[in-house]
């Protein structure tokens, strides 16, 4: 009799465990489906961000082409503005794909494609108060704003120079 009760309890326990495993399996399938949807959404959003960064790059490049060579910005500062504009999509992509901070991605671009040194970059960021907080923020949004700000700075400098004549 004791063995019968014991076996019944074991069977009930086994059935309960099987039922729980089935519930966990259903939950797991549901979570996998949700994860796939989120991953697809993330891919679409990343593609949109890359396209926006590419468009912003083109706009900034056009604006920089309109800046005459006699800008108050030094040659290195103009070169830095061009580098920041051209490398914007690459920096955004590295930040999104590899979770790299924008400053690290910019420094990587400096080493690869530029004659601008790290000290020249830092001096430029400190020289212009408009750029300093954006550079120090070290976020993707701040980096995009930094690229736009340095181009606007080049245009402002031209306007200030012309108005002082």
Secondary structure as the mmCIF struct_conf table of DSSP 4:
data_model
#
loop_
_struct_conf.conf_type_id
_struct_conf.id
_struct_conf.beg_label_comp_id
_struct_conf.beg_label_asym_id
_struct_conf.beg_label_seq_id
_struct_conf.end_label_comp_id
_struct_conf.end_label_asym_id
_struct_conf.end_label_seq_id
HELX_RH_AL_P HELX_RH_AL_P1 UNK A 2 UNK A 65
TURN_TY1_P TURN_TY1_P1 UNK A 66 UNK A 66
BEND BEND1 UNK A 67 UNK A 67
TURN_TY1_P TURN_TY1_P2 UNK A 69 UNK A 70
BEND BEND2 UNK A 72 UNK A 73
HELX_RH_AL_P HELX_RH_AL_P2 UNK A 75 UNK A 86
TURN_TY1_P TURN_TY1_P3 UNK A 87 UNK A 87
HELX_RH_AL_P HELX_RH_AL_P3 UNK A 88 UNK A 98
HELX_RH_AL_P HELX_RH_AL_P4 UNK A 102 UNK A 113
BEND BEND3 UNK A 115 UNK A 115
HELX_RH_AL_P HELX_RH_AL_P5 UNK A 118 UNK A 127
HELX_RH_AL_P HELX_RH_AL_P6 UNK A 129 UNK A 137
BEND BEND4 UNK A 139 UNK A 139
HELX_RH_AL_P HELX_RH_AL_P7 UNK A 140 UNK A 164
#
